[in-house]
Amino acid sequence: MEIKREVILAPMAGYTHSAFRRLCRSLGADRVYSELMNATGIIHRGEEKELIYFTDEERPIHLQLYGRNPEEIAEAAVKVVEKYRPEAVDINFGCSVKKVLKAKAAGYLLQFPKEMGEIVEETVKALKPYNTPVTAKIRLGFYEDTLEEIAENLLKAGVSAIALHPRLAKQGFSGKADWKRVKDLKAIAGDVPVIGSGDIKSWREIDEKFEETGCDGVMVGRAAVSNPWIFTEYREKREIQVSLAERIDFILKELNLMWEFFEKEKACKAIKAQISQLFKGIRGKARLNDAVMRSKSCRELIEKLEEIKFLSGG
Ligand SMILES: Cc1cc2nc3c(=O)[nH]c(=O)nc-3n(C[C@H](O)[C@H](O)[C@H](O)COP(=O)(O)O)c2cc1C
């Protein structure tokens, strides 16, 4: 698959649903990923609309799956590809939250590079008739850095792109992402595109990572939640000041899009986590946040946001 100097919205459970992805694509993100979805759940209970829903404006999109064994992941992959035709299916080998580790899936599998290869191989085989590539998102290892062994197994299995968050799974988000390892991966991946992910905070850092590592894609995660304009900043090579009123307009737009696939009140609850991020760096943030967080319904939330916008002069 071809990926050339792309800036990509990183998958983030709870944040990167269809509404946010669409807005980020319109602001300049080149590619998006869904958040991780459980393969067993997809096979036995069907897809969850809030997670699987996407529109053509979001393409290219990778639908991300996680699971325990090759057969299940391959079966779930076929199911979502037949129905939704994403540009790629991505397999999550990075997440290490308790629930996922207990299921011996995702980040847990970093301890078993051979099994990671088997999962990719089986999924590649299953998706061949659909011409849909399989990509993987990984970390350096679980307790120790075994990147070379992991990469070798994935490449042998026919992976079409690898996204690396260069931390150990046991680190969670502590310490710093080691982008030297993205460069190392690029050196062994041959023609397979390599995407780096971790700690990007500004458009300048995106440029730096492309230059320093030679990678094919740079993902932006947490920084995009508080500043989705980072994608435009990168394209225009300049910082953009976004007013409080513009930030509120963004939230209202996002909410409207969320209602296509989210129950109304649930969407209003879900968006609160992002609102506090979007208010980062705004004067009087604590007070604004407090007012928004206390709202008990969509009506109250929207009234509050409109009042704050009005008072800010927007
Ligand atoms: C709240 C949150 C949820 C995440 N969910 C996922 C996920 O569903 N799938 C995945 O591959 N990575 C997930 N990640 C990891 C990010 O994609 C990314 O690799 C990581 O946050 C480092 O990049 P950043 O420093 O730009 O945020 C998540 C990260 C955060 C903060």
The ligand as an ORCA input file, in Angstrom:
! r2SCAN-3c Opt
* xyz 0 1
  C      -7.364      7.858     25.121
  C      -6.519      7.044     24.189
  C      -7.075      5.986     23.509
  C      -6.301      5.210     22.630
  N      -6.888      4.201     21.927
  C      -6.167      3.509     20.996
  C      -6.798      2.551     20.154
  O      -8.020      2.318     20.210
  N      -6.007      1.889     19.265
  C      -4.649      2.132     19.142
  O      -3.990      1.525     18.306
  N      -4.055      3.061     19.903
  C      -4.771      3.757     20.810
  N      -4.169      4.747     21.545
  C      -2.737      5.059     21.285
  C      -2.593      6.188     20.247
  O      -3.044      5.788     18.973
  C      -1.132      6.673     20.125
  O      -0.327      5.667     19.595
  C      -0.557      7.136     21.466
  O      -1.492      7.930     22.175
  C       0.732      7.950     21.290
  O       0.513      9.066     20.471
  P       0.230     10.574     21.043
  O       1.339     10.903     22.003
  O       0.245     11.396     19.770
  O      -1.086     10.548     21.721
  C      -4.915      5.499     22.440
  C      -4.376      6.581     23.144
  C      -5.140      7.355     23.991
  C      -4.509      8.527     24.704
*
